[in-house]
């Protein structure tokens, strides 16, 4: 009954921008960490970015630093991933995921691990052509 829904994907040219959204129903993101992952065909699911709801701390993999920005809107219970200067290698299905932190904090290094998250969306396709 907890549902995460991603939206905002599409097909764009290299250098273009997209803004992905992750909206939650059935729960709020209060005291959660919310992450974005991506998975290209034939590749393992890869951590992209994460944000903590209460502290607003953000984390990124090196390949997207300076290009992607993760943010949150408390009123809309939504997390965004602004993706600028897109490259063909960004092509993947993008998933959002949430982990409850109400039981205690988590070391930031574990935020990159998909198995640490409690809830997942169905994904949104991002295709970047050169």
N, C-alpha and C positions, 0 to 999 in steps of 0.2 A: 504493500500500500504506500510505501515511500517511493516516489517517482522523481527522477531527474531527467530533464528533457533538454537536449542540446539543439541549438538552431543557429543559423547564420552561415552555414557552409555554402559552397558553390564552386563554380569554375571561373578562374581568373587568369590573367596574364602575369608573368613574372614582373615583380615590381609593384603590383597592385596590393590592395588592402582588403581584409575581411574582419568583421567583428563577430565573434562567436559568443553565444549566450548559453548559460546553464541555469535553468529555473527549477526550483524544487517545489514539490507539493507533498503534503502529508507530514512535513516537518519543516522546521526552519534551520538555517545554517548556523544559528547561534551556538557558539562554542564548538564549531567544526573547523576542520581544515578541508579546503576544497582544492582539488587538483585537476589539471588537464593532462591527458595522455593522448598519444596518437599511435596508430598502427597502419603501416603501409603493407601492401600485399607481399607475402612471403617474409615479412619482418616481425620481430617481436614487438609487443607493446612497449612504448617508450614514454617515459616521463617527460613532460614539457615544462610545466609551471604549477605553482601552488600558492595559496594564500590562506592565512589564518584569519578567522572571522573577527575575533576579539582584538587581537593585536595588529592586524593588517600587515603582518610580515609577508613578504613575497620572496619567491624562489624561482629560478629559471635555470635551464640547462644552457651551456655555453653557446650552442648553435643558434639560440633565439634571443640572446641578450642584446639589447639595443633595438630589436625589431618588434618583439612582442611585449605587451603589457597586460598583466592580470589586474583586475579590479573587482569591487563588489558594490552592490547597492542594497543596503539593509532593508529599505522600504519595499523593494521589489523582490527581496529574497532571491537575488540573482547574482551570478558571477559572470564576468565578461573576460574574454581574451581578445584584445585588439592585436591584430596581426598585420604588420606593415612590412613593406619591402619583401613580399613573399617570393620564395624561390621554388623551383620545381621539386627540390628535395623536401619541401614542406608538405607535399602531396600525401595524404593519409586520411583515414577516418579518425576524427577527433572525438574523444570521450571525456566527459567530466565525471568526477567521483568525489565522494564526501566521506570523511572519517570523523566520527564523534571524538571530541577531546574532553568530554565531561568526566570521564573516568581518570583523567590525568593527562599531563603533557606528553608529547612525543618528540623524540630527537629529530631535528630537522632532516637528518640524513635518511630517515625512514620514510619521509614524505615522497620520495622518489619510487618507492616500492608499491606496485599495484596491489599486492596482497595485504597491505595495511589499510586499505580503504573498505568502507562498509557498504556503500551504495554506488551504483553506476548507472549512467545513462546509456542510451542505445547508439549514440554516435551520430556525427554529422560529417558528410564527405567534403573534403577540401581538395580541389584539384588545381594545380598551378602549372600552366604551360609556358614554355619558353618562346 
